[in-house]
Structure formats: structure tokens, C-alpha cells
């Protein structure tokens, strides 16, 4: 199962992939964007698909290459890893700087259903990491102090009940180690008012987001790759980044603005591009997506 790629037409418009170019999908996931990008760079081009999640990357490889002639399949390269390490990947594989880079910072419905603890809709092991060898959130909760946990929840989600939630989680942990999403949600719900946000969102939503961001170093990785764009992209190379929450979008906006001030980049999206009403109706996940695109200036 491959999730529906968000803002696909807009990504194709701004990245403007052409035959013979080399593109990178740094968050390849199930291959939704990658398939469309590869089709645009053939014949003669290549696409490197990178993802931390080995299972999703393999599913994406099968999806993209199914039915393709061997020569075209060989133009689809895969790499398990972190997009923040792209300069090293390019060097190790003797690949040139890219003509385009896509980062879709959301996670897919496939990952939500993968039993990895990203969702509290079902009671699952509390992993919440993309890479299998990363420390699971259950382990982080066991070793983290109450003040540190409250700071993480507040910093990465803006949760106003962060201190109460942190205290409730640690108290529950002292009685019995929290190892599942259901146990974590129960601790969170016990700490907030019954009319939390007037029922607009589940009480656990923001805390789960904050823990996921922290466990996967999502903002650190994003800041790192933004600082390495000149090492990843050729002069004139385009970068398209789809963010799903304000912390990510603000990071991208500020970095693009700084690079533009220094004459290193032309920002191609004056305001973030958002999904049309039609796309939101088809794919509700696209509602919070914001696309920003920049082009590196020639050296």
C-alpha cells in the first residue's frame, strides 16, 4: 500500500524535473512522489530515493519499478539512511550534486498502521521511531526526568498542560513501566481537563507529536540538511520541502530567507503553497501541508 502523495502537482510544477536530470527524494516513503519524479527525468536521468524506514523504502522500490523496463528500473537508486547525511551518501556512491531535492516531512497512513506506536488509535508497542535501531519512546520515558519531559512536550507541541502531563506520565511509570500507546494515552488523559480544547482534538495528540519529533530528532535533522544544501544541490538546483507543523515550516522559511539575503538562493514561493479544497477532500492529510521551494543561485 502506497500513501497518496501530498501536493504532487505543485511539487512537479516547482521542481520542474526534466529528462536527463538527477533528483533526490530524501523522504521516499512508499514511493508516491518518487514514481512521478522518476517518470519526468527519464530517459537519461536518475532518482535517488532515501528513507530511514527500510520497510517503506522497499515497498517504494517495488511500487516505482513495477512494470518498468530494466534500464529504467536501474535509474531508480535506493539508500536507507537519514536525509541529513546526503552529502556523505553522494560521496560514498560517487554521485554528483543533484538538480532537485524533495523532502516531505510528514509520515504516511501506512506508517500509522504499521504497529510502531505512531498512533494512539490502537494499543501498540510504544516505539514511535522510523529507524528500527533508534531508542524507542518507551525507553526515553523511562530514563527522562519530569522537568526534561515537560520541556520537550512544551517545546515541540506548545501543549499548555505539559507540566501536568509530564508529572502524570512519570507517576504512572513509577507504578508500572509504560510500554504501549494505550498506557501513555491513559496517563495523558488523566492529567488534563475533561473538556480539553472543547473536544476539538484528542488530549494525546500534541504530546504524541512532541515525543515523535524528539525521538526522531526531526527538527535537528531538518536544520542540518538546510545547512548542507550547497553540498547537495548543483548550481541552479531546486529544493522543495513540505512541512506539516509550524516548527518545521518556520525553520524552512527562515533558512530560505537567510540564503536569499546572502544571494545564495532565489525563493520561488513567496508564500507557502497549500492544498486545494479538492485535494483536501480527497486526502485530508494534505490539510496542514505547506510547500516552500527555493533555487540555488549559480556560483
VMD Tcl script that draws the C-alpha trace (Angstrom):
set ca {
  {0.00 0.00 0.00}
  {1.40 3.39 -1.03}
  {0.05 6.54 0.54}
  {-1.31 9.34 -1.64}
  {1.47 11.89 -2.28}
  {0.62 15.36 -0.99}
  {0.79 18.42 -3.28}
  {2.10 16.26 -6.13}
  {1.13 18.60 -8.97}
  {2.61 21.57 -7.14}
  {5.86 19.69 -6.46}
  {6.17 18.79 -10.15}
  {5.44 22.36 -11.19}
  {8.09 23.96 -8.97}
  {10.78 21.27 -9.11}
  {10.26 21.14 -12.88}
  {12.08 17.81 -13.39}
  {13.39 17.22 -16.91}
  {14.81 14.27 -18.86}
  {18.45 13.61 -18.01}
  {18.39 15.28 -14.59}
  {19.42 13.74 -11.27}
  {16.89 14.17 -8.46}
  {16.77 13.12 -4.82}
  {13.66 12.20 -2.85}
  {15.04 12.44 0.67}
  {11.87 11.08 2.30}
  {10.87 8.46 -0.25}
  {8.42 6.58 1.97}
  {6.20 4.37 -0.23}
  {7.28 5.98 -3.49}
  {4.30 8.19 -4.31}
  {6.30 11.31 -5.19}
  {9.32 9.31 -6.37}
  {7.36 7.50 -9.08}
  {6.18 10.75 -10.64}
  {9.62 12.36 -10.37}
  {11.38 9.40 -11.98}
  {8.95 9.44 -14.89}
  {9.87 13.07 -15.57}
  {13.67 12.58 -15.58}
  {13.57 9.58 -17.94}
  {15.11 8.96 -20.36}
  {18.66 9.57 -19.25}
  {18.04 10.77 -15.72}
  {18.24 9.17 -12.27}
  {16.42 9.42 -8.98}
  {17.90 8.59 -5.58}
  {15.28 7.55 -3.01}
  {16.35 7.89 0.63}
  {14.42 6.91 3.76}
  {15.15 5.84 7.33}
  {12.37 3.26 7.21}
  {13.74 0.19 5.41}
  {10.33 -1.44 5.05}
  {8.77 1.64 3.47}
  {11.77 2.10 1.18}
  {11.49 -1.48 -0.08}
  {7.75 -1.05 -0.62}
  {8.53 2.14 -2.54}
  {11.13 0.41 -4.69}
  {8.65 -2.27 -5.70}
  {5.94 0.31 -6.39}
  {8.15 2.57 -8.51}
  {9.92 -0.12 -10.55}
  {6.99 -2.48 -11.14}
  {6.45 -2.80 -14.87}
  {9.42 -0.61 -15.81}
  {11.97 -1.81 -18.37}
  {15.24 -2.91 -16.75}
  {17.12 0.17 -17.99}
  {14.56 2.49 -16.40}
  {14.49 0.45 -13.17}
  {18.25 0.86 -12.89}
  {17.74 4.63 -12.91}
  {15.93 4.31 -9.57}
  {18.52 4.19 -6.78}
  {17.66 3.47 -3.15}
  {19.51 4.28 0.06}
  {18.48 3.53 3.63}
  {19.52 6.48 5.74}
  {18.95 9.98 7.03}
  {18.49 12.85 4.58}
  {20.70 14.97 6.83}
  {23.61 12.76 5.73}
  {23.07 13.25 1.98}
  {26.50 14.80 1.25}
  {28.17 11.66 2.62}
  {25.78 9.43 0.67}
  {26.57 11.23 -2.59}
  {30.30 10.92 -1.94}
  {30.13 7.23 -1.00}
  {28.10 6.36 -4.08}
  {30.11 8.60 -6.39}
  {27.01 10.58 -7.34}
  {27.01 14.21 -8.49}
  {25.22 17.08 -6.82}
  {21.52 16.94 -7.61}
  {19.34 19.07 -9.85}
  {16.47 18.78 -7.41}
  {15.68 17.66 -3.86}
  {12.30 16.85 -2.33}
  {11.62 16.48 1.40}
  {8.10 15.52 2.50}
  {8.32 15.86 6.28}
  {5.05 14.13 7.08}
  {4.52 10.47 7.87}
  {2.11 8.29 5.96}
  {-1.04 6.40 6.85}
  {0.96 3.24 6.12}
  {3.34 4.10 8.97}
  {0.38 4.92 11.22}
  {-0.95 1.42 10.61}
  {2.42 -0.33 10.93}
  {2.15 -1.14 14.64}
  {5.09 1.14 15.52}
  {3.31 3.35 18.05}
  {2.88 6.48 15.92}
  {-0.87 6.47 16.58}
  {-2.91 6.11 19.75}
  {-5.95 4.92 17.80}
  {-4.87 1.35 18.60}
  {-2.94 -0.03 21.56}
  {0.55 -0.72 20.16}
  {4.13 -1.07 21.41}
  {5.47 2.39 22.19}
  {8.27 2.62 19.60}
  {7.48 5.78 17.58}
  {10.74 5.70 15.58}
  {11.33 5.45 11.83}
  {14.61 3.56 12.10}
  {14.37 0.19 13.84}
  {17.64 0.66 15.75}
  {16.70 4.03 17.31}
  {15.77 4.18 21.01}
  {12.01 3.64 21.39}
  {9.92 6.27 23.16}
  {9.13 3.76 25.91}
  {12.83 3.71 26.80}
  {13.11 7.50 26.62}
  {10.19 7.91 29.02}
  {11.82 5.50 31.47}
  {15.11 7.42 31.60}
  {13.91 11.01 31.22}
  {13.31 13.29 34.19}
  {9.98 15.02 34.77}
  {11.28 18.53 34.03}
  {13.02 17.43 30.82}
  {9.90 15.62 29.64}
  {7.73 18.68 30.32}
  {10.16 20.87 28.38}
  {10.09 18.52 25.36}
  {6.29 18.38 25.33}
  {6.00 22.17 25.59}
  {8.78 22.97 23.10}
  {7.66 20.64 20.34}
  {3.90 20.99 20.63}
  {3.01 24.13 22.60}
  {0.97 21.96 24.99}
  {-0.15 24.22 27.87}
  {-0.64 21.26 30.22}
  {2.90 19.98 29.59}
  {3.93 20.06 33.25}
  {0.82 18.24 34.46}
  {1.10 15.68 31.67}
  {4.76 15.07 32.43}
  {4.02 14.56 36.11}
  {1.20 12.13 35.31}
  {3.42 10.14 32.93}
  {6.23 9.83 35.46}
  {3.82 8.88 38.27}
  {2.25 6.20 36.06}
  {5.74 4.98 35.13}
  {6.66 4.54 38.78}
  {3.65 2.27 39.28}
  {4.23 0.30 36.07}
  {6.58 0.91 33.17}
  {4.72 2.48 30.21}
  {5.29 0.29 27.16}
  {2.22 0.84 24.96}
  {0.41 3.72 23.29}
  {-2.72 2.95 25.29}
  {-0.89 3.24 28.61}
  {0.70 6.53 27.55}
  {-2.60 7.99 26.36}
  {-4.28 6.97 29.61}
  {-1.66 8.85 31.63}
  {-2.04 11.94 29.43}
  {-5.85 11.96 29.64}
  {-5.68 11.71 33.44}
  {-3.76 15.00 33.58}
  {-5.97 17.31 31.50}
  {-9.50 18.72 31.96}
  {-12.41 16.69 30.63}
  {-13.33 19.46 28.20}
  {-9.77 19.63 26.80}
  {-9.75 22.00 23.81}
  {-13.56 21.65 23.80}
  {-13.17 18.25 22.23}
  {-11.59 19.57 19.02}
  {-8.54 17.31 19.30}
  {-7.65 14.27 21.36}
  {-5.75 15.14 24.57}
  {-2.87 12.90 23.47}
  {-2.33 14.45 20.02}
  {0.17 17.15 20.95}
  {2.16 15.03 23.39}
  {2.50 12.21 20.85}
  {3.68 14.75 18.26}
  {6.28 16.17 20.63}
  {7.64 12.76 21.59}
  {7.84 11.68 17.94}
  {9.73 14.84 16.98}
  {12.16 14.38 19.86}
  {12.71 10.65 19.40}
  {13.50 11.03 15.69}
  {15.44 14.32 16.01}
  {13.17 15.69 13.30}
  {13.94 19.38 13.75}
  {17.66 18.73 14.24}
  {17.78 16.71 11.02}
  {15.87 19.41 9.14}
  {18.17 22.18 10.38}
  {21.19 20.06 9.43}
  {20.07 19.36 5.87}
  {19.11 23.00 5.33}
  {22.66 23.97 6.24}
  {24.05 21.45 3.74}
  {22.00 22.42 0.68}
  {25.04 23.80 -1.22}
  {26.74 20.41 -0.70}
  {23.70 18.53 -2.03}
  {22.45 20.66 -4.92}
  {24.19 21.76 -8.09}
  {24.10 25.47 -9.01}
  {20.55 26.15 -10.18}
  {19.29 23.11 -8.25}
  {15.81 23.30 -6.76}
  {14.70 22.21 -3.29}
  {11.06 21.59 -2.36}
  {10.10 20.99 1.26}
  {6.64 20.04 2.51}
  {6.14 20.83 6.20}
  {3.22 19.75 8.35}
  {3.57 21.82 11.50}
  {4.64 25.34 12.33}
  {8.03 24.49 13.84}
  {9.17 22.80 10.62}
  {7.71 25.47 8.37}
  {9.31 28.28 10.38}
  {12.73 26.61 10.13}
  {12.42 26.29 6.35}
  {11.12 29.84 5.92}
  {13.93 31.38 7.97}
  {16.69 29.37 6.26}
  {15.39 30.20 2.79}
  {15.15 33.86 3.78}
  {18.71 33.89 5.14}
  {20.10 32.23 2.00}
  {18.19 34.69 -0.20}
  {19.62 37.65 1.75}
  {23.14 36.31 1.15}
  {22.45 35.89 -2.54}
  {22.71 32.10 -2.34}
  {19.11 31.28 -3.22}
  {16.05 32.54 -5.04}
  {12.87 31.71 -3.14}
  {10.29 30.54 -5.68}
  {7.30 30.53 -3.31}
  {6.55 33.96 -1.86}
  {4.05 32.30 0.46}
  {3.78 28.60 1.28}
  {1.76 26.63 -1.25}
  {-1.18 24.79 0.32}
  {-3.51 22.09 -0.92}
  {-6.62 22.95 -2.90}
  {-10.05 22.27 -1.44}
  {-10.38 19.40 -3.91}
  {-7.17 17.76 -2.69}
  {-8.13 18.18 0.97}
  {-11.46 16.48 0.22}
  {-9.63 13.57 -1.44}
  {-6.79 13.41 1.07}
  {-7.48 15.04 4.46}
  {-3.80 14.60 5.40}
  {-2.97 17.40 2.97}
  {-4.88 20.00 5.00}
  {-1.87 21.02 7.09}
  {0.76 20.66 4.34}
  {2.84 23.72 3.39}
  {5.23 23.64 0.44}
  {8.19 26.01 0.10}
  {10.59 25.92 -2.84}
  {13.96 27.56 -3.48}
  {16.55 27.52 -6.26}
  {20.28 27.77 -5.60}
  {21.94 30.59 -7.47}
  {24.83 29.83 -9.81}
  {28.22 30.02 -8.13}
}
mol new
graphics top color blue
foreach p $ca { graphics top sphere $p radius 0.5 }
foreach p [lrange $ca 0 end-1] q [lrange $ca 1 end] { graphics top cylinder $p $q radius 0.2 }
display resetview
